[in-house]
Amino acid sequence: MITLNLFTDMEYLVSILVPIYKVEKHIEKCVRSLMEQSYNNIEYIFVDDCSPDGSIDILKNVLFQYPERRANCKIVKHKKNRGLSAARNTAIEIARGLFVSHVDSDDWLVKDAISILVEKQIKTDADIVSGDALQILEGKTSIIKEPNYHNKKEMMTEILKFSSPLNHTIWRRLIRLSLYKDNEIYCKEGINQGEDFQVMPRLVYYANKVDKVNTIVYNYNCMNENSYMNNLRHNIGLWRQNIESHRIIETFLNTKNNDYGKEIELMMGELYCTSLYNAMKYREKDFWNEMIVEIENLPSSIKSLIGWNNLWKHFTMNSYHLWGTFIHFRSFIYNEIYSKIFKK
C-alpha cells in the first residue's frame, strides 16, 4: 500500500467528481472504491443528472455504510436532465479541493489511486498528474498506458495525435482546480460526446508543468451499454457532437498560437474520414454529404496525407469493403506521417 507518511502535513483536499445517470448496475462498485481510498483528505461530489433508475438509492445506501466519509459527500441534483457536460460543469463549480479527480460512475479507482497521484504531485509540483488505466472488456482486460512526454507541449501533441486510445480523457488524473477556475474552462452544455476532448487540451495549454506515474490507477469499464461511447458508432447525432468538440479545440488553439497547426489539420482530416466511413456504414446520406464538403475544404496537403486525393473518387455510399480496407491501412499510414513530420 502507498502511504504518505512523509507528506502527512501536506495532505491537501482533493475533490473527486462523479456524474451519475443510469448506472445502477455499476454505481456500487464505483462508490466503494472511492470510499476506500487510502488517501484521507477527500471531498466527494456526486451530480445526479435526473437518473431515472435506482442509481441514487444505491449510492445513498453505500454512503451510509461509510460514516467516516459521509460528512464529506455531497449529492447535487439537476432540476432536469442536462447531459454529461453539464454534470461535469456543476461538479467543477462546487469543488473546493486544491486538485480534482474525475471518475465516471461506471468505473472505479484502485485503492491507492489518489495517494499515488498526490505523492507524485507533491514531489514535482505538477498542475496535472496522470496515470495508467486497466480497460475492462467482456472476458478480457488490457492496460492503456499514458504516453511518454517530458513537458506540456509533448503532452498536447500526444493528445492531438490520439496516440493512445484514452489520452484525451480527463479521468485517471489529478488536475489543479485553478486551471478550470482561472481560465473559465468548462464543457459546452449539450455536447456530450467528446466532452473530455473539449477540456483536456485547454487544461494542458494553461498548465505550467505536467507529469505522470507509470502505474494503473483507474479501472475503465467498457461494458456499460448505456454509456455515450457504446452508443457513438451507430448514433450520427453523437458523431456530430464529437465533431463539434473537436472544432472547439481547433478554434481555441488556432486563436492562441500556431504551434499545433499541422497536428490540428491532420486531427480534423482523420476525424472527417472516420465520420464519413460511419455515414456510409449506417447509410446516413445527409451526414455523408456534410463530410464530403468538410474534407474537400481541407488543405490539399492534408487531403494528400490522409490519402484522400487518390482515393476519394472511388467512394460511394455502397463502398463498404473498399472503405474498410482504407480505414484499416489509414491508421498505419497516419502514424507514419506523424512520426516523420513531427520527429524531434
Phi, psi and omega in degrees: 000136176283133175236160182243039183304324181290342187238023186307319182283355184246016180286083181288166182287130174246131177261120174263124189247126188226111173280144184230125175198117175052057180229032185298337178282343190237342192296325183297314180297320178301308186293319178300322179295331179282318181294332185261020176297143179285342176281140189268316193272080184231137165251145183243128178239115178253126180252111179275107181270050181057050179298127186275358183253204183267018185303314185289323176298318178295317178304310182297322179296318179292317180300325179299334182277357180233071185299330180290341179257336193300326182295340181261016182251138175234134172246116182250129183249128172289149179288334175212163178293122184241353177099167186297319182300316179296322179296319177296318179297316179301316181297319179296319181298326184273332188304142179242354185290158172294325176232156175238155175223123182270138176224124174284145192283358171256004178250180176206157181266153167287159190301324184257017187305306184292321177301316181297314182292318180294318180302317178295318182297318180296322181289329188248345185059035179283149176277335177225126175238128185242155177229179179272166180230149171260115180275129186246113178246174179297111175081002180202162176227159176210150181268129175252112187266142172294129181301155176283136175204158183247348181201177185290331178296318178293322178296317178300315180299318179298321179294314182293332178281344189052045184292340174232145187304335187234018186285358176263356185281154179268343178280169189065028180224160167249124187232129179295125185299326182296338175300319176291307189293312185292333185248009177051052181265114178219161174284150174283115184298137182096343176257097190253002174245129186077017183295328176295322181290336174297330192256315191301314178298326178291321176298315180296320181302318184272350180290146173275326183210141176233155178206178184209162171241143179268057186218142175287121178242352192219140174252115185262108185271115182259019185248016176271108183292345180268357184290153177300319184298320181287347178254357187295314191296330182248020179233101184294330175301318177291326176297321177297321177295320178299318177296318179298321177299318178294322180294326177301315180287322176303313180294315182302308185290325179292334178275346181268310180192179181251018183297335186240025184302311182292321178298319181295316180298315179294321178301314182290323177299315177299317181297314181295321179295315179296322178295320178297320178300316180292325176299318178292314184300322183256014174056046178261088189297316181298318179294321176304311182295323177300315183290326176302314180298315181299315182292320180295336179273356176289155175303145183300328180296321180287320177300323178293317182295325179271007175081013187285320185300325184272339190246340192300326185293345181270351188267133172226179178297344183255012185269046188303310185291322177295318179297319179301318177295317180298312181299319182298313184277337182296325180299318178295314180297319182300315178295323178296321178300311181299318184294331182272317184287320187254018178296128182292000000 
